[in-house]
Amino acid sequence: MTLFERVFGGNDAVYGLTEAAINNAIAQYGEDHAVSFPGTAYSLPCYYGVTGTKVETLSQLKEALGVVKTLMTRENRLHDAFMSGIATALCAEFIEVLKYIDGAEPYTAPCYGHLPDAIVRSLGVPLVTGDIPGVPVILGKAPTTQEAVDLVKSYQAQGMLVTLVGGIIDQLEEAGVKTGDNLRVIPLGKEVTSVIHVVSVAVRAALIFGNIQPGDAAGLMKYTFERVPAFVNAFAPLDDVIVACGAGAIALGFPVISNETVNMFRVPKSLIQQLDVSKWNATSLEARGIKIKITNIDIPVAFASAFEGEIIR
């Protein structure tokens, strides 16, 4: 199976799930029923950022899905794969927003789900100034709990904003690792579609701080590539949906590092195979062009900018 087949297959699977979810919601609530994420002025941020069109009702969401379908071209070219990746991401946003109908609260601690504009603004300034040097997006379950803890703590010690999706969240809970936006370690959700919530942060950062106009897709992708230092760490096994999401990440300029060995196709500086999880930090920083100087201080507690203001007793 080729990389194109995996991306296109994953995209088709998510599109089918999205179409069914929207049709079911319309059947239950009616076409004019309101749909939105809480705490944001940007409607569906990713779709709004890419197309310039706000979605406020289920009928508009169904129309938006038709626009997404136009991105799903099927030539064996990188452009088609990347556009299918963007389409997959937008479908994920549609699936996620349906969880919030009628003010529902689909996520419980420690998972955040959608991050409101207030959190985006608080994180956006250190992102723009470089105080947050990187944004690791970690998906799946690590081979061992200790490897999960070591990877997250290595990024945390570098002052990064760590976001988590899938089994690694349970592994950190099992190990007693504290998480939260105040610690810059944010569990998003257990399902792969929740990864869209960190993409939403990148898109809103471009709109709020980068003066990118909604609908300027090229300008948006240029901004995320140049100004949002995100990258993806994806644990094996990778299904086709995750591969399609990875194509969307690469389209935004975020390289993907994985220990997958089955049907894994390397793309220089974009899709990288690294079997040794202990080397993911260094591999990720090199791929994203992030340079950090760390001074090791011999104290018996974790330290980084994320702990600013904390008192040691």
Secondary structure, DSSP 8 states (H G I E B T S, - for coil): --HHHHHHHHHHHHHHHHHHHHHHHHHHH-TT-B---TT-SSSSHHHHHHHS----BHHHHHHHHHHHHHT---SSSHHHHHHHHHHHHHHHHHHHHHTTGGG-----TT---S--HHHHHHHHHHHHHTSS--EEEEES--SSHHHHHHHHHHHHHTT--EEEESTHHHHHHHHT---BGGGTEEEEESSGGGGHHHHHHHHHHHHHHS---TT-HHHHHHHHHHH--EEEEE-S---HHHHHHHHHHHHTT--EEE---TT---BTTTEEE---GGGHHHHHHHHHT----------SS--SGGGTT----
